[in-house]
Amino acid sequence: MGGPGQPPSAPRFGQAGYQPGTGYTEQPRKRQIGPWIGIVVGVLVLALVAWVIFRFASQGTLASGGASAGGNPTTNPCPVNTQTLAPVNHTPDGRVHGGLLSYPRLGSPWSAPSTDIRVPFGRDVAEQEVMIEPNYDGQGNSWVASVLVAELAAGDGFFSPQEASQIVVRCLIGAFYGNAQVGRDDKVSKAMTVGGKDAWLVETHLTFDIKGLRTKGETAIVLIVATSTDASSLFYASIPDTSPQYLQPARDAMAALTVGN
């Protein structure tokens, strides 16, 4: 996964654009009608067009791949939550906490937990990293293996762990891989439980060709846990193909997840 320095204006996946008027065909006029009738019809047509445009604007567009954006009315279906950029103060217990999820802190060479403001919908983010390719592009950007937990403040963007996984995977790709062309091959997509809470797991292999970067792919693990009635929590790991030794620690951290403050 890309390290600090990813341009904040990097394109987001899943922003299909609706163009009003597409497919409109003008019909030939059949006959003359009275002026008042024409005015009334014109008003009704304008009202209908305004209603259609309002409906499309309020319902959101289809995301990349044909999946619905879940009714999120914002123009950007992948917002970064900026309400809380720094981690919440959790009681020190040797675990890494994000939202209501925690895992046992990974030892060296994994870094101390830090935050990441790029996580879509995310707040209270705690992340551990291992440096893989420092300054791969000569502009200060680095590539890392990472494991993180966070709270997802969904608003009206998604309602179940499965729906959340469909949106969050696309948004994470957009947030962490910028404008790179990314191939995606899902290996696992299934329901499970964590601490008695409903959850959905997606494990996918991503491929890309980024200038200056030696690795051409990595495994991404996304686990969404319905930890409360109005929010979910996220476990996320990305392990480059060139460093497969870090995949098992990521899996172990996921297996050791607990729910609670």
Secondary structure, DSSP 8 states (H G I E B T S, - for coil): -B-TT--TT---S------TTTT-------S---HHHHHHHHHHHHHHHHHHHHHHHHH--B-GGG-B-TT--SS-SS-B--S--S------SSEEEETTEEEE---TTS---B--TTSBTEEEEEEEEEEEETTTTSSS--EEEEEEEEEE--TTS--SHHHHHHHHHHHHHHHHHTT---EEEEEEEEEEEETTEEEEEEEEEEE---TT-S--EEEEEEEEE--SSS-EEEEEEEEETT-GGGHHHHHHHHHT-EE--
